[in-house]
Amino acid sequence: MNRVANALYASRKILLVLWIILIIGFGFYAAKLPSVLGGNGFEMKGMYKDTEQLLVDKFDVSEAQIIVLFEKKDGVSDSKFQQTIAQYMQKAKDKSDASKVDIPTASNKMIKGSTAYGIIHFNHDDGTMDKRVEKIRTLSSEEKEMSVKLTGGPIIEKDMNTASQADLAKAEAIGIPVALVVLLLAFGGVVAAAIPLMIGIVTVVTTMGVVYFFHPYTELSIFILNVIPMIGLALSIDFALLFINRFKEEIQTKSVEQAIKITIQTAGRSVIFSGLCVFIGLAGMLFIQVDIFQNVALGGMAVVFIAVFSALTLLPSILAILGTRINRLRILKISEQGGQSRWRSFATFVMKKPVTMTIVSLIILLVALIPVRDMHLEIPSSEALPTKYESRQAFDTYNDTFTNKNTADVYFVLEAKQDMLNEKSLKNAFTFIKQLKEDSLVKQVDSISTALNVKSSDQLQAMLENPQITAQTKPAVDSFINGHYMLIKATLDTDQNSDQAKDFVRKWKKKRSPFTVHIGGYPKFEQEIFDEIYEKAPYGLALVLFSTYVILMIAFRSVLIPLKAIIMNILSLTATFGLLVWLFQNGHLGLTQSNIALVLPVFVFGLVFGLSMDYEVFLISRIHEVYYQTRDNNVATVEGLASTSKIITSAALIMIVITGAFAFTDVTPVKQMGVGIALAIFIDATIVRMLLVPSLMKLLGDANWWFFTKKRDKSSSNEQLKS
C-alpha cells in the first residue's frame, strides 16, 4: 500500500480534474436512466417465456393488454351503458392503433351490474406504448355517463416506475438531512461533515450514469433506481467516515502528505477489503438467472466499485487540498478522549463477564429468529403498488368482480413431429386431454374437444372430413390448432400462487409424452422463478461464505476471526428475517400486513452480509494493529473498540438512517428491503459488535490470532537466522 499511497498523493490534482470530467459526463446519462427502466425484473429464459412466445406466434395471443374498467353512473340505463362502452372501445382501438378489442356484453360475462371491463390488445410494443396509453386517457376524461379507469401490465409498470422515483425522492429527503446531522455530531465541523455526503452523491450519480450504458444489453428493472442510491450513499459515507476520521487523527501530529499516505495505507486498506466483501456478497446473486437479481448484482457491484474508487482517489485528493482546513467551520466541540474513555469502560465491563454476555446475546438473537419458520414468500405483483394509483384501484376492482381467486389457468402447447390434424397426432392429443381431466387438481379443460363438443379423435376426424360443416368448425379449429401445435387450457382448483399449482406444473413438465409439451400460465411463471432461486442461491451462498472467509483470513492473519464473523453474520441476518416476518407478515407496529417479497432474503443477505462486514473489517483492523504492537489480545480488543466505536457507531447510524428512510416509501418490496437492511445493521452494530465481539475475543484469547502468530513467529525466526 506504500507505493499506492505515494502514487495517489502525487497524482492528486490530476485525479481531481478527472473526477470533475467523470461527474459531468456520467451525470448527463444518470438523468436519462429512468427512461430506460421498465418491468419488475421477474424475467428469465425458460419454458414459460418460450410458451408465451408460442401463444403469440401460433395462436394470436396479444403481447400486451390494457384492461379498461367501466363503472356506470347513476341514471344511466343498461342499454345506454353498453352502447357507450362499445363506442369508447372502438375509438380507443382507432386512436391507439390496437390490434383488436374485447367489448363487454352481458353474454360474455364481462358486465356485472354497474361494472364492466374491456380489453385492448397490442401485438407488439415498439416503444410507443406510453403515447398510446395517453391517447386512450384523453378519451377517458371525456366520458360523462361512466367512469373509466385503465390498468394492466404496461400501465402498472409505468406507475411502478413513477412510484419508485417518488420513493427515491422521499427517502433522500428524509435520509440525507438526518445523515448530515449524524455527521456533524461525529466530526463537529461543517466541512468534515459535508465531504462524506458529497462523496456519496458523486458515487451514486456516477454509477447511475454507468448503469445507463447497460440497457442495450440487458433489461433494467425499475428497482435499480432504489438499490443504487441505497447502497451507494450508505457505503460511500461509511468509507468517507473511516477515512476522514483517520486523517483527522494523523494530521494532529504529522504533515498533510504524511497524514494522507498513512490514512491510505491503513483506512484505505480497510476500505479495499470491506468493498471486496460487499462486492462478492452481491456477485453471489449472479448465479440466479432472473433479471432482477442480475440487475441488482450488476448495479450493486458497479456502485461498490465506484464507492471504493472514489474513496481511494477523489477523497484523498480533496483532503490533500484541504489539509488542516478539514476542521474549519466547527459548530460543535467534541471531546475525542471522553468518547474513547466511555467505550473503553464499556468494553472492559463486557470482557469481565464474557460467558454471560455471550449467552444473553445468543438468547436475544435466537428469540428474534423464531418467526422465520412461518415466513411466506411471494413474487411482488400489482399489490406492491400503492393503493393511491388508479391502476392499482382498477386492478383490485377487476380481480374482486370478475376473477375467481381460487382457480389458476395453466396453458399447454403440444408440439407434434407431424401435422396436428394427422390421425396419430389427434389420437395422442385426446389421450393427453383425457389424462389432464383425470388429474385431481384440474377443475376444467378447454380444448378443441370442448369447443366442438367431440369426445374422441375419431369424431373430430369425421367432422373435419365433412365438407358441409368444415366452414363452421374452422374458427374453433384455428383457435386451438395451428400446424404442428395444439393449445389446451387447464383450470386448476387452487390459487395461482399456491404450492399445489407449482407442484402441478412440475409434475406435468416431467410427464412422458409423444409430444414436446410447452407449459405456460402464471403457475408456471412462479414455479420457474422459485425453483431458479432455490436451486442457484446455495451456489451464490457458498461463493460468498468461502470468498469472505479467505479475504478476512488474509486481511487479519487469523483462522478463527473470519469463521466467527461469518457465523455471527448469519445468525444476525436470520434474526433480521424473523423480525421482518413479525413486522410485515403479522402486521405489527402499524405496518400493512403483507407477505415477504421473494427477493428479500437474497437481497438482504447479498447486501448486508457485505455491508456489515464493513464494521468487522474496520474494528478488527484496528484491533489487529494494536495486537501487532502489544501482542496482548485483551489490550488490543479494548483499545480497538475504544478508538473505532464512535466512528463505527456513526457509520452504522447513517446506514440505518439512509436505508431505514425507505421504510417511509410506498412500494412494498422497497419498504421491506429498507427496513430489512436497517434492522440487520442495527443488530450488527449493537448486539454483535458491542456484546458478542468483545466477549468472544476475550474467550478465545490468543487463539484469535493463531494464523497471525504462527506466521509472525516464523518471520522472526527467519530474520534471526539471517542475522
N, C-alpha and C positions, 0 to 999 in steps of 0.2 A: 504493500500500500504506500510505501515511502515514495517510490517513483511516480505512482499515480498522483499522489498529493503534490509533488513538485511540478508535474506537468499541468495539473489543473490550475494551480496557483499562477504559473507562468502564462497560461492562456486565458486568464480571467476576463480580459477586455474583449478578446475575440469571441469568447463563449457568450458574453452578454449581447454582443451585436447579433450573433447567430440566433440567439433566442428571440430577440425582437423580430427578426425576419420570420422565424417559425410561427410566432404568435399571430402576426399579421396574416401570413399565408393560410395557416390552418384555421384561423378564426373565421375567415370568409366561408370556408367549407363547413365549419361547425354550424353556422347559421342555416345551412341547407340540409343538414342531417334529417330533421323531422320530415322533410318532404319525401324521403326515400324509405321511410319506415312504414311497415304495414303488417297486419296479422298478429295473432297472439303467439306465433312461433311454434305451434304444435304441428309441424310438418316433418315428414320423414319419407325416405324411399321405402316402399314396401308394397304388399298386396293391396292394401286399402287404396293407396294413391293410384296404382295401376288399374284397379277395378273402377274407380271413379272416372278415370280417363276412358275406359271402355264404354261406360254408360253414356258418356258424352259423344264418343265417336260412333258407336254402333246403335244406340237406342234414343238418340235425340234428346238426351237429358241436358238441361242448360248448365253452363259453367257457373253462372252467378244468378241469384234470385233476390228480388226485393219483395218483401211482404207489405201489402198496403192494408192497414186496418181501418175499417169504416165504422162509425157509430152514428146511428140515426138521431136527429134532433127531434124534440117534441113537436107534434102536429104534422109530421111528415108521414104520408101513407106508405105502406109496404111496397106498392107498385111503383110509386114515385122514387122511393129509396133504391129499388133495383134498377130502375131506368137511369137514375143519376150515376150510380156506380158504373153501369155499362158505358155510359158516355165518358166518364172520368178515365176508365181503364183504356178506352180506345185512344183518347187524347194522350195519355201517358205513353202508350206504345209508340205513337207517331212522333211525339216530342223527343223521346229518349232513344229512338232507333232500336227498340227492343225486338227480339226475335219473335216473341209471342206473349200473350197474356192469358191468365186463367181468370175468367169472370165469374163471380159468385152468383149462384142461383139457389133457390130453395131445394131443388132436386139434387144438386151436388154437395149438399150439406156444408156449404161454405157461408151460409147465413144461419144465425141463431138469434131469434128475437130482434133486437135493435142493433146487433153487432154482426159484421161480416168481414171477410178478408178476400183479397185478390192477390195474385202473384204475377210479377213482371219478370220475364225470363230474358237473360242475355247469353248469347252463345260464346262470347269472348270478352275479356277485359283488356282493352288496348290502351289503358292508362287514362281513359276519359270518363271513368265511372263517376268521379266526383261531379263533373259537369253535368252528366246525365241525371244524377240524383237532384242537383239544384234545379234543373228544368222541371222535374216531377214535383219538387217542393213548391214551385211557383203555382202549379195547378192546385195544390192542396190548400194554399192560402186563399184561393178564390172561391172555394166551396162555402155555401151558406146553409145548405139543408142537411149537412152531415159534417162531422169532424173527421179528419183524415190524418193518420199517423203512419210514418214509414219505419220499417225495421228490416231485419235480415242481415246476412253476413257482411256485405260491403258497408252498410251504414253503421253497424255495431263496431266494425273495425275502425272506421273513421272517428267515431265518437270515443273509442278507446284511446286512440292517438291524441285526441283533444284533451281527454281526461288525464292522460299521462303527462302532457305538457303543463296542464294546470296543477297537477300534483307536484311536479318538479318545482314550479314557481312557489307553491305554498310551502314545500319543505325547505327550500332555500331561504324564504322569508322568515321562517322560524329558526332554522338551524344556524345560519351564518351570523346573525346578531348575537345569539347566545354563545356561539363558539368564540366570538370576539371578546365577550365578557370573560369567559374562562381563560383566554389567552392573556388578557390584561391582569387577571388575578395571578397567573403563572409567572409573568415577566414584569409586571408593574409599569411598563412603558408602552406608549402607543406604537413607536417604531418597531420594537421587537414583536409586539402582538400582531401588527399588520402584515408582517412578512409571511408567516405561515399561511394566512388566508390568501395572500396574493399568489403564493406558490401553488396552493390548491386550485385556485381559479384558472391559472395558467395551464396546469396539468389537465384539468377537465376540458377546457376549450381546445387545447392541442389534440387531445385524444379523440374528441368528437369530430374534429377535422380529419384526423387519420382514418377513423372508422367509416367516414363518409365514402372513402375510396373502396371499401369492402363491398358496397352494394351491387356492383356489376357481377360479382362472383358468388354471392350468397344472399338469400332473403334475410333482411334485417328486421327483427322483432321490435315492436314499439317499446318493449320493456328495457331495451338498451338505454332509452332516454332517462330512465331512473337509475339503472345499475351503474353506469359510468360516473355520474356525479356522486352517487352514494359511496362508491369505493374510492374514487379519485380524491374527493375532498378529505375524507377521513384519513386515508393513508398518507397523502401529501402533508397534511397538517401534523400528523404523528411524526413523520420523518423530520419535518422542519423543527418541531418542538425539541426533539432529541438533539438535533444538530445545533440549533441556536443555544440551547442550554449548555452544551459542552463548550461552544465557542465563548460564551459569556464567562464560563469558569476559567478558561485558559487565558483570555485576554487580560485578566486581572494581574497576571504576573509575567506575561510574555508579549512579544511584538505581534502585530497583526498577522504577519507572514507565518510566524511560528504557530500562532493560535489556529490559523486556518489549516495548516498542514497536520497538526496534531488532531484536530477535530475530524478531518477527512480520514486519518488513519484509525481513529477509534470509533466515533459515531458513524462515519462513512462505512466502515467495515460492518457495523451492526445493521445499517440500512441495507447493504447488499445482501446479507444473509436473511434478513427479515423479508425483503422484497422477493427473494428467491423462494422462500416458504409460501408466500401468498401466491406467487406465480404458479408454483407446482400445484397448490391447492385448487386453483382454477383450471389448470391443464387437465386435471383428473376428469373434468366434465367432457373433454373432447372424445372420450370413449363412447359417450352416449350420442348416437346418430339421430338426434332430434334437433331441429333448427334452433329452438330456444336455448338449449344447452350449448350448442356450438356458438351461437351469438354471444351469450353471456361470457363463455370462456374466452372467445377472441377479444371481445370488448374489454373484459376484465384484465386479461393478460396485457393488452395494449396499454391500459391505464396504469397498471402496476409498473410496466417497463418505463413509461414516461415519468411516473412519480419518482422512481429510483434515479432515472437520468437527470431530472430537474433538481433533485436533492443533491446530486453529486457534481452538477455543473453550474446550473443557474444560481442556486442558493449560495455556494461558496463565492461566486463572483460578486453577488450583492453584498455579502458580509465583508469581503475583502475591500470593497469600495467604501462601505460604511465605517468599518473599523470600530473604534470606541464610540462612534455616534449611534451604535446599536442601542445604547442606554438613554438616548435623547427622549424628551417629552414624557418623562416619568410622572405618573399621576398617583401611583401607589408606592408606598415604602414597604418593601417585603424583606423580611429577615430570613436569609437562606439558612443560617445556623440554627435558628429557632425551629424551622421546619424539619431539618435533619435530626435535631435532637429529639423531637417528638416521635419521628419514625424509628429512630434508634431505640428509644424506650419501648415502643410497641413491639418491635422485632425481638428485643430481649425478653419481653414478657411472654410472647408466643413460644419462643425457644426454650423457656423454662418448663413448659408443660407440653412437649411435642406430641405425646401419645393422646392426651385429652383433646388437644386442638385438632389432631388428625381425625379422631373418632367423631367429634362434633361436626366437622366439615363434611365428612362422608355421609353422616346421617342426613344432613340438610340436602345434599345432592341426591341421595337415594330416595328421599321422600318426594322431591321435586320431579323425579323421573317416572314415578308410579303411573301417572295418566297416559304415558306413551303407549301402554298396551291397548288403549281404546282409540288410538289415532286412526282416523278415517281419511284417506287421501282421495282427492278428485281433481280432474282436469278443469281448470278455470273456464267458465263459459260466459254467457251473457250476464249471469248473476254477479260477475266481477265488476260490471259497470255500475256506477251509482244510479240509484232509482230516479234521480232528478232528470236524467236524459230520456227524451221522448222514445228513442229506440228501445230502451230497456222497458219502459212502461208498456209500449205496444207489444213487445215480445212476450212479456208476462201475461198480458190480456189474451193474446193469441194462444199461448200454451194452456192457460186456465180454461178457455172457452172451447177450443177446437181440437186439442190433442189429448190423448189418453196417456198419462204419465206412467201407467203401469204396463205399458207394452213397448216393444222395441222392434224396429224393422231391420232385417238383415237381407242383403241382396246377393244372390248367387248368379254369376255369369258362367254358363257351361260352354267350354270351347271344345268342339269336336274336330277330329282329323279330317273329316269329310263334311259335306253339307248337312246342316242340322235336320233338314227335311228328309234326309235319307232314312230308309226304313229302320236300319240298325240303330242309327243315332236317336231317332224318335223313341224307339223301344227302351233304350238305355236311359233316356231323359225321363220317361214316365216312371221307370223304376226309381230313379233318383227322387222324383217328386213324391212318390209313394213313401219312400224312406223318410223324407222330410216330414210328411204328415204324421208318421208314426212316432216321431220324436215327442217325448212327453212335454217338452218346453214350448213346442210350436202350437200356437193358437189358430193360425190361419196361413194358407199358402195361396198366393196369387200367381198364376202361370197361364200358359196357353190353354191348359186343361180347364181352368175355371173360366177363362174368357170366352171359350167356345162351348163350355159345358159338355166336354167329352171325357170319358172315363179311361180310355186306353189309346195307345198309339195307333192301333188298327182303325178305331173310329175316326181319329184325326186324319189318317192317311186316306180313308174313304171320302171324307168330307173335302179334302184338298183336291182329290181327283175328280170331283163332281163339278163340271164347268158352270152349272147353274147357280151354285152357291159360293163359288170361289171369290167373286167380287164382294160378297157380303163378309166373308171371313178375312179378306186381305188386311183391313185396318188392325184387327186383333192380332193376326199373324205378324204383321210388321212391328207391332208394339213389343212382342216377346221373342221374335226370331229374326236374325239378320245373318244370312250366310252360314258360317260355322258356329254362330253364337246363339245361345238361348238365355233369356232373362227369367229368373224366378225370384219372387219376394216372399220371405217367411216372416210372419209377425209372431214375435215371442211373447209369452205370457209372463213377462218380467220387465222391470225397469231397465232402460237402456244403459244406465250406469252400474248395474248390478254385477256381482261376481258371476252369477249364473249365466248372464248374457256373454260375458267374456269367455267363460268355460265352454259355452256352446260353440262359438266360432273357432276356438282352439280345437275342439273335438272334430268339427267338420273340415277343418283345414287338414287334419291328419288322415281323414277317412279315404280309403282307397276308392278310386272311381275310374271308369273308362275315359272320362273327360279330364281336361285340365280345368280345375274348378277355381274361379276367381271369386273372392268374397269381399263385399263392401258393406256400408252402413255404419252407423255410429258405434255399435258394439265392437266392430272390427277395428275401427279407429282407436278406441280406448284400449283394446287388448294389445295392439301393436305398441302403443306408447308405454303402457305399463310394463309389458314384457321387455321392451328395449331397456328401460331404466333398471328393472330388477336384474336383468342378465348382465348389463355392462357396468353398472355402478360399482360392483365389487372390484373390477379391474382398476377403475379410477381410484377407489379407496386404497387398494394395495400400492399403487404407484405413489400416492400422496404420503402414506404412512412410511413406506420404505425410504423414499427420497428425503422426507423430512428428517427421519432418523439419521441417515447418513450425513446430511448437511449439518445438523446440530452436533453430531458426534465429531465431525471435523472442526466445527467452529469452537467447541468447548473442550475438545480433547477428553471426552468423557463417554463412558458406555451407559451409565445409569441415568444421567440427567436427561438425555433425549427420550429414553424409554419412559421415564417419569412424566415428562412434559406431554408426551403423546397420550398416555393413559389418562392424565388429568384433563386433557383437552376433550377426549372422547366422553368422559364422564360428565363434564360440564355442559357439553353440547347435547347429550341425551337428556340432561335435566332441563335444558332450554326447550327442547321439543315437548317435554312433559308439561311445562308451563304454558306453551303455546296451545296445546290441546285444552288445558284448563281454561285459558282465556278466550279462545275463539270458538272451539268446538262446543264448549259448555256455556259460552256466552256470559262470562263473568266480567266484572268491573265496567259494565255498561257497553261492552262490545257486542256488535251484532253477531248472532250465532251463525257460524259458517264452518264447513269442513275445511281441513287443511289443504292448501294447494299442493298438488302432486310434486311440483318442482321445488317446494320449500325446503324439505330435508336436504336435497342435493345442493341447492343454492347456499343455504346457511352453512352447511358443512364445508363446501368448497371455499366460501368467502371467509368464514370466521375461523376455520382451522388455521388458515394462514395469517389472518389479521391478529388473532390472539397470540400467535407465536411472536408477533412484534414485541409484546411486553416480556415474554420469556427471553427473547434474544437480548433486548435492552438490559433487563435485570441481570441475567446470568453473565452477560459480557462484562458488566461492572464487577460482579462477584468474582469472576474469573481473573480480572485484572488484579484485584486485591489479594486473591489467593496466590497468584503467581509471585507477588511481592512478599507475603507473610507466611505462606504455607500453613495457615490456620483457618480451617473451614468455618468455625463459628464466627471469628472476627470478620472474615470475608463476607459471610452472609449478612451479618448485621450492618457492616459498612456499605455493602452493595445496596441493601434495602434503603438505608438512610439517605444515600446520595441520589438514588433514582426514583424513590417512591413518589415524591412530589410531582416530578415531570411525567412519570408514567400515569399517575392518577389524573393529571390534567389531560394527558393524551386520551386516556380511556373515557374521561368525561366528555371530551369533544367528539369522540367516536360515537358515544351514546347519544349525544345531542343531535349530531348530523344524521345518523341513521334512524334514531328514535323520532325525529321530526316527521318521517314518513308515516308514523302512526296516525297523524292527523290528516292523511290523504284519503281519497275516496275509492280508488281502485283496490279491491280486497287483497289480491296477491301481493301488491306493492306494500300495503299496510302490514300484512303478515310478515313480509320479509324485513321491513324496517324494525318492527317490534322484536322479531326473532334475533336479528343481529345485535340490537341494543341490549336485549336480555343476556345474550351469550357473552358480550363484552363486560356487562355488569358483573355477572357471576365470575368471570375470569379475573376481573380486577379486584374483586373483594374476597370471596371465599377461597379462590385458588391462590392468588398472589399474596394476600395478607395472612392467610392461615396455613394453607397446605404447603406452599413453597418453603417458608422458613421452618415449619415443623419437620418436613421430610428432609430438608437439608441438614437439620440437626440430627435426626435419627440415623441418616446414612453416613454422616461424618465424612472422613477422608475417602470413603468408598465412592462418594460422588465423583471424585477426580481420578478414579483408578487408571483409566487410559492415559490421562494427562500426566499423572505422577510417574507412571511407568516410562513414558516417553521422555519426560524431563530427566529422570534418573539416568536413563540410557544416554541422553545427550551429555549430561555432566560427566559420565564415565569416559565417554569418547574424548571429551575435552581434556580430562586428566591424563589419558593415555598419550594424547598428542603432546602435552606439555612435558 
